[in-house]
Amino acid sequence: LLYEEARVLSRADGAVTLETLESGEVRTLPAEQLLYANELPEEGVEDMTRLNYLHEPALLANLRHRFARDHVYTYTGKICIAVNPFNWQVSKPLYVESLLRTYRRQALGELPPHVYAIAEDAYQRIADDGGSNQSVLVSGESGAGKTESVKIMMQYLAVVSMSGSQNRVASQVMATNPLLEAFGNARTSRNNNSSRFGKFIEIQFDSQRRMSGARIHIYLLEKSRVVQQASGERNYHVFYQLLRGLSAEDCAASYLDVLEMEQLRLVNQSGCTTIDGVDDGADLQKTREAMAAIDMGEEERHQVLRTLAAVLLLAQLEFDQDGEEHSSVAGAAQPLLEQAAELVAIEPADLSHALCTRRLVTRDDVVTVPLNREQSGDSRDALAKALYGKLFSWLVERCNEKLVDDSASTAFVGILDIFGFEQFQTNSFEQLCINYANERLQQQFNWDIFKAEQAEYEAEGIEWQAIEFVDNQECLDLIDKKSSMGLLHLLDEECKIQRGTDEKFAQKARQTHAEHKDFDAPKGDQLTFAVKHYAGCVAYLCSGFREKNKDTLHQDLAAVMQQSQAEVVLALFPSEAPERESKRAGKPKAKGSDTMTVGSQFMTQLSSLMRTINAT
């Protein structure tokens, strides 16, 4: 809907004649279609619960009014709404330390709206409420400024809680930001620094309310970005940092001195390799410093960068195919094969064999089956994604090894920075999971704000008109309810079928949910279905859903990586010998995260996150 401000010229028989303020157009409309506008003071209203007329256009008008006067923050009760100015001249004065300290020990609402006040409110509550844990949810669409808001709150908590030796702890906690951004953020069509994973960081405090540690939980890294990016987007920042920040000597040692960036498949697909105002080369030094800050040794840091170089070179491999469609690494790619293998300390022949063949275990024998060129290319991409995804998870584990201090912690402030609602020209499995997470957060918002407020008013016997809001439980059921075969469960079932396909999944989704009010199936494209989310209707293309949901690396490739002589690579691919022994003994295999589909694991993680949030 489009709302316009207007002044009333006359009223007659239930109709109102108005003149729009912007264009001067005169229109006559039924009175019931009109909403009263607020007369705003010069600086607008800091807390929108104080507006005389409270409806969507009134909220938007106040936000626009304040934004035009460089007021980035506005409250709605205990919610702080931030409008991203995309202007450093506006932003810089908002985050100087002198201003930060003015919010210390000030109640929410005593000073002008600021994200500092939200962080202070959480900090006061762990200090004043007997050490009760707190959670801050940061939500918004992609590009709204969620990641920056999280960093600002973390900086506030670090400053107000530091003393003595805690300076080092706070510095280590803050060092996780540039590290995780380098490996987990990328330029998208909406945002130059988009988080392509979800993060819930529990900032721990001791009995003196000093920052004592932190625990990082991550959700759903977008691994498909490693091998494919849309036009105008980039791969993860760290690849560009590596290519622009390595010294000539290190570049040669990593075999990245032969190929130009424009020749590298993982960074040349989208036509975008730079970001205005970003110095990738200088940022590599920040990433190295962040690794050092969490006490990663020089050899560990060296192996991390060599593994990244191996991913870049691995993706360059091309394959030939004989008359029987048996593939082999192309002759021209043999040097690249040897270089990539050396960087991760494995034998080139073993890597080549694992990429071009597949072992099948039958009841009586083990059969080696040649792969064709396309299948070998898929194996190459699967290994590149697995290497990068496991490296990212390992870095988070290294952060937690250094930062978590449960023995000293008496309370935490949890800050959630999770992907915003997404709707692109083409939406895939990742967008379904991301938008599902946002549906869950929207439901949490409804419960916390509307239902809790109504319950409080009713308990106190205050007469008021109940606020009507959209309950999105039915949309959540469409996605995750097992008894009605929600979309993610339906996808899991299709992944279990040996001859399952994306086409069959799309067909079953259409058949199963044809009558659901939040489901739509365009007739012109049998591979597409649409979900009517709270934030809008999104069409999803099912191509690649099964592979992305299974996200499995064939054991042959994993076995090669398990022979690595590099400690970091070995940590990424731990031996599965105990599992094989239990199989031979006839013992049932434990159900762990490695055996779950991405969808199942994400549903489990999201449920756990919601329980944590509800307990704070």
C-alpha positions in Angstrom: 0.0 0.0 0.0 1.0 3.6 -0.6 0.1 6.2 2.0 0.1 9.9 1.4 -0.3 12.8 3.8 -3.2 15.1 3.0 -5.3 17.9 4.6 -9.1 17.8 4.7 -11.0 20.3 2.5 -14.5 19.2 3.3 -16.8 16.3 4.5 -20.2 15.3 3.2 -22.3 12.1 3.4 -19.5 9.8 4.7 -17.0 11.1 2.1 -14.0 13.3 2.6 -12.4 15.6 0.1 -8.7 16.0 0.6 -5.6 17.7 -0.9 -2.4 15.7 -0.9 0.5 17.7 0.7 3.1 16.6 -1.8 1.4 17.0 -5.1 -1.6 19.1 -4.3 -3.9 16.6 -6.0 -7.6 16.8 -4.8 -9.4 13.5 -4.1 -12.6 12.4 -2.5 -12.6 9.1 -0.5 -14.8 7.2 1.9 -14.1 8.3 5.5 -13.5 4.7 6.6 -10.5 4.5 4.2 -8.6 7.3 6.0 -6.3 7.3 8.9 -5.5 10.2 11.2 -2.0 11.7 10.9 0.0 12.8 13.9 1.2 16.4 14.3 4.9 15.8 14.9 7.3 18.0 16.8 10.4 19.4 15.1 12.6 16.4 16.0 9.8 13.8 15.8 8.7 11.5 18.6 11.5 9.4 20.2 9.2 6.7 21.5 6.4 5.8 19.1 4.2 4.3 21.8 3.5 8.0 22.7 2.0 8.8 19.3 -1.6 9.9 19.5 -2.5 7.7 16.4 -0.7 4.4 16.2 -0.8 2.6 12.9 1.6 1.7 10.1 1.7 4.9 8.1 2.0 6.9 11.4 5.1 4.8 12.4 6.6 5.2 9.0 6.0 9.0 8.9 7.7 9.5 12.2 10.7 7.4 11.2 11.0 9.3 8.0 10.6 12.6 9.8 13.4 11.7 12.3 15.7 10.2 9.6 15.5 13.5 7.7 17.0 15.1 10.8 19.8 12.5 11.1 18.1 10.7 14.0 19.0 7.1 13.2 17.4 5.5 16.3 13.8 5.5 17.4 12.1 3.5 20.2 8.8 1.6 20.1 8.6 0.7 23.8 11.6 -1.5 24.5 12.3 -2.0 20.8 15.0 0.2 19.2 14.4 0.7 15.5 17.6 1.6 13.5 17.4 3.1 10.1 20.7 2.5 8.3 22.0 6.0 7.1 24.7 4.5 4.8 26.5 7.8 5.6 29.7 7.8 7.7 29.4 11.5 8.4 26.1 10.8 10.1 27.2 7.6 11.8 30.6 8.6 13.2 29.5 11.0 15.9 27.0 8.4 17.2 29.7 6.0 18.3 32.5 8.0 20.0 33.5 6.7 23.4 32.5 9.9 25.2 28.9 9.4 24.0 29.0 5.7 24.8 29.9 6.4 28.5 26.9 8.7 28.9 24.6 5.7 28.6 26.2 3.9 31.5 23.7 3.4 34.4 21.0 5.3 32.6 17.6 3.6 32.3 16.1 3.0 28.9 14.4 6.1 27.7 16.3 8.6 29.9 18.6 9.6 27.0 17.9 9.8 23.3 17.3 6.5 21.5 20.4 4.5 20.9 21.5 0.9 20.5 23.8 1.7 23.5 20.8 1.9 25.7 19.6 -1.5 24.6 23.0 -3.0 25.6 23.0 -1.0 28.8 19.5 -2.3 29.7 20.7 -5.9 29.2 23.9 -5.3 31.2 21.9 -3.7 34.1 19.5 -6.6 34.2 22.3 -9.2 34.6 23.7 -7.0 37.4 20.4 -6.2 39.1 18.2 -9.2 38.6 20.4 -11.8 40.4 22.4 -12.6 37.4 19.6 -13.6 35.0 20.7 -14.2 31.4 19.6 -11.8 28.8 19.0 -12.0 25.0 19.0 -9.2 22.4 17.5 -10.1 19.1 18.7 -8.1 16.1 16.4 -8.6 13.1 15.7 -6.9 9.8 16.0 -7.4 6.1 19.4 -8.0 4.4 21.4 -4.8 4.3 19.6 -3.1 7.2 22.7 -3.0 9.4 22.2 -5.9 11.7 25.9 -7.0 11.8 27.0 -3.4 12.5 24.5 -3.1 15.3 25.7 -6.3 16.9 29.3 -5.1 16.8 28.3 -1.7 18.4 26.6 -3.5 21.3 29.5 -5.9 21.8 31.8 -2.8 21.9 29.6 -1.2 24.5 29.6 -4.2 26.7 33.3 -4.6 26.3 34.0 -1.0 27.3 31.6 -0.8 30.3 32.7 -4.2 31.8 36.5 -4.0 31.3 38.9 -3.7 34.2 42.5 -5.0 34.7 43.1 -8.4 33.1 39.6 -8.3 31.5 41.0 -5.9 28.9 42.6 -8.9 27.2 39.5 -11.0 27.4 37.4 -8.2 25.9 39.9 -7.7 23.1 39.8 -11.4 22.3 36.0 -11.4 22.2 36.0 -8.3 19.9 38.7 -10.0 17.7 36.1 -12.6 16.6 34.2 -10.0 14.6 36.8 -9.3 11.8 37.7 -13.0 11.7 34.2 -14.3 11.3 33.3 -11.5 8.9 36.3 -12.4 6.7 35.3 -16.0 6.4 31.5 -15.7 6.7 30.5 -12.4 5.0 30.3 -11.5 1.4 29.0 -8.8 -0.9 25.5 -9.5 -2.2 23.1 -7.5 -4.4 21.7 -5.9 -1.2 24.7 -5.5 1.0 28.5 -5.0 0.8 29.1 -6.9 4.0 26.3 -9.5 4.3 26.5 -12.2 6.9 26.0 -15.5 5.0 25.6 -17.4 8.3 23.6 -16.9 11.5 25.4 -16.2 14.8 24.3 -16.2 18.5 27.1 -15.0 20.7 26.8 -15.5 24.5 29.0 -12.8 26.1 29.9 -14.2 29.5 30.3 -12.1 32.7 31.7 -13.1 36.1 30.3 -12.3 39.5 31.8 -8.8 39.3 30.0 -8.3 36.0 33.2 -8.1 34.1 33.4 -9.7 30.7 35.0 -13.1 31.3 34.5 -15.0 28.0 32.1 -15.8 25.1 30.6 -18.7 23.3 29.7 -18.5 19.6 26.9 -20.6 18.0 26.7 -20.5 14.2 23.9 -21.5 11.8 23.8 -22.5 8.2 26.8 -21.1 6.4 25.9 -20.6 2.7 28.5 -23.0 1.3 27.1 -22.9 -2.3 28.5 -19.4 -2.5 32.0 -20.9 -2.5 31.6 -22.2 -6.0 28.9 -20.0 -7.4 28.0 -16.3 -7.1 25.3 -14.3 -8.8 26.1 -11.3 -11.0 27.3 -8.3 -9.1 28.1 -10.4 -5.9 31.3 -11.7 -4.5 32.6 -14.8 -2.8 33.6 -14.7 0.8 35.8 -11.7 1.7 38.8 -13.7 2.7 39.5 -15.0 -0.8 40.0 -11.4 -2.0 42.0 -10.6 1.1 44.3 -13.5 0.3 44.7 -12.6 -3.3 45.4 -8.9 -2.7 47.2 -9.1 0.7 49.8 -11.8 0.4 53.4 -10.8 0.0 55.1 -11.8 -3.3 57.0 -14.5 -1.5 53.8 -15.9 0.2 51.9 -15.7 -3.0 54.5 -17.7 -4.8 54.7 -20.3 -2.0 50.9 -20.7 -2.3 51.0 -21.0 -6.1 48.8 -18.0 -6.5 51.4 -16.0 -8.5 50.7 -17.7 -11.8 47.0 -16.9 -12.3 45.4 -13.5 -12.4 42.3 -12.9 -10.3 40.2 -12.7 -13.5 41.3 -16.3 -14.3 40.3 -17.8 -10.9 36.9 -19.6 -11.2 35.9 -18.9 -7.6 36.1 -15.1 -7.9 35.6 -14.3 -11.6 32.0 -15.4 -12.2 30.1 -12.3 -11.2 32.0 -9.5 -12.7 32.6 -8.0 -9.3 35.9 -8.4 -7.5 36.1 -5.1 -5.6 34.0 -3.1 -3.1 34.2 0.7 -3.0 36.0 1.9 0.1 37.3 -1.6 1.0 41.0 -2.4 1.0 41.1 -6.2 0.8 44.9 -6.3 1.1 44.9 -4.3 4.3 42.0 -6.4 5.7 44.1 -9.5 5.4 46.4 -8.1 8.0 43.4 -7.5 10.3 42.3 -11.1 9.7 45.8 -12.3 10.6 45.8 -10.1 13.7 42.4 -11.5 14.7 43.7 -15.1 14.4 46.7 -14.1 16.6 44.4 -12.5 19.2 42.7 -15.8 19.9 46.1 -17.4 20.3 46.4 -19.2 17.0 50.0 -20.0 16.4 52.0 -18.9 13.4 52.0 -22.4 11.8 48.2 -22.7 12.3 47.6 -19.3 10.6 49.9 -20.4 7.8 48.0 -23.6 7.3 44.7 -21.8 7.2 45.9 -19.5 4.4 47.4 -22.5 2.5 44.1 -24.3 2.8 42.3 -21.3 1.3 44.8 -21.2 -1.6 44.2 -25.0 -2.1 40.4 -24.3 -2.4 41.1 -21.7 -5.1 43.4 -24.0 -7.1 41.2 -27.0 -6.6 38.4 -25.2 -8.3 40.6 -24.6 -11.4 40.8 -28.3 -12.2 39.4 -29.4 -15.5 38.7 -33.0 -16.7 39.0 -34.9 -19.9 36.8 -37.8 -20.9 37.5 -40.8 -23.1 35.1 -42.6 -25.4 33.6 -44.6 -22.6 32.9 -41.4 -20.6 35.6 -42.2 -18.1 37.1 -38.9 -16.8 40.7 -38.0 -15.8 42.3 -34.7 -14.7 43.2 -32.8 -17.9 46.8 -32.8 -18.8 47.0 -29.0 -18.7 45.6 -29.1 -15.1 48.2 -31.6 -13.8 50.4 -28.8 -12.3 47.3 -27.3 -10.5 46.5 -30.8 -9.1 50.0 -31.2 -7.7 50.0 -27.7 -6.3 46.5 -28.0 -4.6 47.5 -31.4 -3.2 50.8 -30.0 -1.8 49.0 -27.2 -0.1 46.8 -29.6 1.9 49.7 -32.1 2.2 48.1 -35.1 0.4 49.3 -37.2 -2.6 48.2 -35.8 -6.0 47.5 -39.4 -7.3 45.2 -40.1 -4.4 43.3 -36.8 -5.0 43.0 -37.5 -8.7 41.7 -41.0 -8.1 39.1 -39.8 -5.6 37.9 -37.1 -7.9 37.5 -39.3 -11.0 36.2 -42.6 -9.5 33.8 -43.8 -6.9 34.0 -46.9 -4.7 30.8 -48.8 -4.2 30.5 -51.3 -1.4 28.4 -54.4 -2.2 27.5 -57.4 -0.1 30.5 -59.3 -1.4 32.9 -56.9 -2.9 34.1 -53.3 -3.3 33.7 -52.0 -6.9 35.5 -49.0 -8.3 33.3 -47.1 -10.8 34.7 -44.4 -13.1 33.0 -41.0 -13.1 32.3 -39.0 -16.2 33.5 -35.4 -16.7 30.4 -33.8 -15.2 30.4 -36.1 -12.1 34.1 -35.3 -11.5 33.4 -31.6 -11.7 30.6 -32.1 -9.1 33.1 -34.0 -6.9 35.6 -31.1 -7.3 33.0 -28.6 -6.2 31.8 -30.8 -3.3 35.3 -31.0 -2.0 35.9 -27.2 -2.3 32.7 -26.5 -0.4 33.5 -29.1 2.2 37.0 -27.8 2.8 35.8 -24.2 3.2 32.8 -25.1 5.3 34.8 -27.3 7.7 37.5 -24.6 7.9 34.9 -22.0 8.9 33.4 -24.4 11.6 36.9 -25.2 12.8 37.7 -21.4 13.2 34.6 -21.0 15.3 35.7 -23.9 17.5 39.1 -22.4 17.9 37.4 -19.1 19.0 35.3 -21.0 21.5 38.3 -23.0 22.8 40.0 -19.7 23.7 37.0 -17.6 24.8 34.6 -19.9 26.7 35.0 -19.7 30.4 32.1 -21.5 32.1 33.9 -21.7 35.4 34.0 -17.9 35.8 30.7 -17.1 34.1 27.6 -16.4 36.2 25.5 -14.8 33.5 25.5 -14.0 29.8 24.1 -11.5 27.4 23.2 -13.3 24.2 23.1 -11.3 20.9 21.5 -12.8 17.9 22.7 -11.7 14.5 20.9 -13.9 12.0 20.3 -13.5 8.2 17.6 -11.1 7.3 14.5 -12.0 5.2 15.6 -12.5 1.6 13.9 -12.4 -1.8 16.1 -12.5 -4.9 15.3 -13.0 -8.6 16.1 -16.7 -8.0 15.5 -18.1 -4.5 16.9 -21.5 -3.6 17.2 -23.8 -0.6 19.3 -21.3 1.4 16.6 -18.6 1.1 13.9 -21.1 2.3 16.0 -21.8 5.4 16.8 -18.2 6.0 13.2 -17.1 5.6 12.0 -19.9 7.8 14.4 -18.6 10.5 12.8 -15.2 10.1 9.3 -16.6 10.4 10.4 -18.2 13.8 11.8 -14.8 14.9 8.7 -13.0 13.8 6.6 -15.4 15.9 8.9 -14.8 18.9 8.4 -11.1 18.4 4.7 -11.5 18.3 4.7 -13.5 21.6 7.1 -11.2 23.3 5.5 -7.9 22.3 1.8 -8.3 21.5 0.7 -11.3 23.5 2.8 -10.5 26.6 1.5 -6.9 26.6 -2.1 -8.0 26.2 -1.7 -10.5 29.1 -0.2 -7.8 31.3 -3.0 -5.4 30.6 -5.6 -8.1 31.2 -3.9 -9.2 34.5 -4.0 -5.6 35.7 -7.6 -5.2 34.7 -6.9 -2.3 32.3 -9.5 -1.8 29.6 -8.0 -1.6 26.2 -8.6 -2.6 22.6 -6.8 -5.8 21.6 -4.2 -5.4 18.9 -4.8 -7.6 15.9 -1.7 -9.1 14.5 -1.0 -11.9 12.0 -0.2 -15.2 13.7 2.3 -17.0 11.4 2.0 -20.4 13.0 0.3 -21.9 9.9 3.2 -20.7 7.7 5.6 -22.3 10.1 3.6 -25.6 10.0 3.8 -25.5 6.2 7.6 -25.5 6.5 8.4 -27.6 9.6 5.5 -29.6 10.9 6.4 -33.3 10.7 2.9 -34.8 11.0 1.6 -32.8 8.0 4.9 -33.4 6.0 6.1 -29.8 6.1 8.3 -28.8 3.2 11.6 -29.5 5.0 10.4 -33.0 6.1 9.1 -33.7 2.6 12.5 -32.8 1.3 14.2 -35.1 3.8 12.0 -38.0 2.6 12.9 -37.3 -1.0 16.6 -37.3 0.0 16.3 -40.8 1.5 15.1 -42.2 -1.8 17.9 -43.4 -4.0 16.2 -42.3 -7.2 14.8 -39.1 -5.7 14.9 -35.9 -7.8 14.3 -32.2 -7.3 11.4 -32.6 -9.8 9.7 -35.3 -7.7 10.1 -33.2 -4.6 8.5 -30.2 -6.2 5.6 -32.4 -7.5 5.1 -33.9 -4.0 5.1 -30.4 -2.4 2.4 -29.3 -4.8 0.3 -32.4 -4.2 0.7 -32.3 -0.4 0.2 -28.6 0.2 -2.1 -27.6 -2.7 -4.8 -26.5 -0.3 -2.7 -24.7 2.2 -3.4 -21.0 2.4 0.3 -20.0 2.5 1.3 -22.2 -0.4 1.2 -21.4 -4.1 2.3 -23.3 -7.1 2.8 -21.4 -10.4 1.3 -23.4 -13.3 4.0 -22.3 -15.8 7.0 -23.7 -13.9 6.7 -27.2 -12.4 10.0 -26.8 -10.5 8.8 -23.8 -8.6 6.6 -23.3 -5.6 5.8 -20.2 -3.5 5.4 -19.6 0.2 3.4 -16.6 1.5 5.7 -15.4 4.3 4.8 -12.7 6.8 7.1 -10.4 4.9 5.9 -11.3 1.4 5.4 -14.1 -1.1 8.6 -15.8 -2.2 8.9 -18.2 -5.1 11.5 -21.0 -4.7 13.2 -22.8 -7.5 13.7 -26.4 -6.5 16.8 -27.1 -8.6 19.6 -28.3 -6.4 17.4 -28.6 -3.2 18.3 -32.3 -2.7 22.0 -31.9 -3.0 22.1 -28.8 -0.8 20.0 -30.5 1.8 22.1 -33.7 1.8 25.4 -31.7 1.7 27.4 -34.9 1.8 31.0 -35.5 0.8 31.7 -38.9 -0.5 33.7 -41.1 1.8 36.4 -41.6 -0.9 37.2 -37.8 -0.9 37.0 -37.6 2.9 39.4 -40.6 3.2 42.0 -38.8 1.0 41.8 -35.7 3.2 42.2 -37.9 6.3 45.7 -38.9 5.0 46.8 -35.3 5.1 50.1 -34.5 6.8 48.8 -31.0 7.8 47.4 -30.8 11.3 44.7 -28.2 10.4 43.4 -30.3 7.5 43.4 -33.4 9.7 41.3 -31.6 12.3 38.8 -30.7 9.5 38.4 -34.4 8.5 38.7 -36.5 11.7 39.1 -40.3 11.2 35.9 -42.3 11.2 37.5 -45.5 12.2 35.4 -45.9 15.4 32.3 -45.6 13.4 33.4 -48.3 10.9 34.3 -50.6 13.8 30.9 -50.2 15.3 29.3 -51.1 12.0 31.3 -54.3 11.8 30.2 -55.2 15.3 26.6 -54.7 14.3 26.1 -51.7 16.6 23.6 -49.0 15.6 25.2 -45.8 14.5 24.6 -42.8 16.7 22.5 -40.1 15.1 24.9 -37.1 15.0 24.9 -33.8 13.2 27.1 -35.2 10.4 24.4 -37.8 9.5 21.5 -35.3 9.6 20.4 -33.3 6.6 21.0 -29.6 6.5 17.2 -28.9 6.9 16.9 -31.3 9.9 20.0 -29.9 11.6 18.8 -26.3 11.1 15.3 -27.1 12.5 17.0 -28.6 15.6 19.4 -25.7 16.0 16.6 -23.2 15.6 14.4 -25.0 18.2 17.4 -25.0 20.6 17.9 -21.3 20.0 14.3 -20.4 20.7 14.5 -22.4 24.0 17.6 -20.4 25.0 15.9 -17.1 24.1 12.7 -18.0 26.0 14.8 -18.9 29.0 16.3 -15.4 29.1 
